Amino acid sequence: MMDYVVVIANHTSGTYYLQTNFAKAKQEAKKNISVSWWHLVELEDRKSNINESDVLRPRKLPDDERTQKYATTLICHDTKIPSDFPVGR
């Protein structure tokens, strides 16, 4: 039996990460599961193709009060954003 994962869009690095970890989990669980991944749009976001990327990768955060407040909440929630991420112009 085939199971399906259907999404509107996916990121290339996310697809790789998911498929790799899914395969590992199947092997560790000793399960024979077949999954077909379907998407309408694939967004390029691999760092190796950064010049053709479909996602925004800001080099620094704007010097804006609301942005700074939001970034602080992300840092406080352990989102792997470095506390020394450059801000301002």
N, C-alpha and C positions, 0 to 999 in steps of 0.2 A: 504494500500500500504506500502511496506517495502522499506526503503532506506538503502544503504550499505556504510560503510566506509571501504575501503580496503587499507592496508598499508603493506609494506614489513616487517617491524619490529616495535614492540612497547615495551615500558618499563612497567613493572607491576605496578609501582606506578603511572605512567602516565595514564594508562588505568583506574585505580581506580579513579583518580582525574577527568578525562574526563567524565566518566560515572556518577559519583556523581553530578558533576556540570551540566551535560546535563539533568539529571533527574530533578534537581532543576529548571533549566531554563524552561523546559517543563511545570512544575507545575505552575510556576509564570506566564507564558504566556497563561496558560489554553489551551494548544495544545495537541493533541493526535498524537504523532509522534513515529513511530517504526523504530528503527535503528538496523542493524546487523553489528557488528564489526568483520572484518576478518583480519587476519595477518598470515604471513608465519613463522615468528620467534618471540618468546616472550623473551625479555631480563629481567632477574631478577635484580631489582635495589632497592628493599625495604630495608630500614635500618635494619629491623628486621631479614633479611636474608643476612646481609652484608658479612658473610663468604662464601656464595655461590653466591655472586654477579657477574653479567656479565659486570659490568661497572667499570671504574677506579675511585676511590675516593682518590686522593692524600692527604696525611696529611700535606704536605707543598710544596710550589713551589720551583723549583730548582733556585739556585743562578746564573741565566743566564740573560744577559742583554735583550735579545729578549723576554724571558718569563716575566720578570719584566715589560717591556714596555706594553706587551699585558694585563697583569693583571691590570695595572694602567688604561688602557682604559676601562676595564670591571667595575672597581670600579667607574670610572667617569660616566659611563652610568647606574648607579643604578641597577646592576645585583644581588644585595643582597650578594655580596662577601664582607666579612668584611675587612675594611681597615687594620686591624691588623693581617691578615692571615699570618701565619709563612712562611718565605722565607729562602732560603739557606740550607746548609747542617745540 
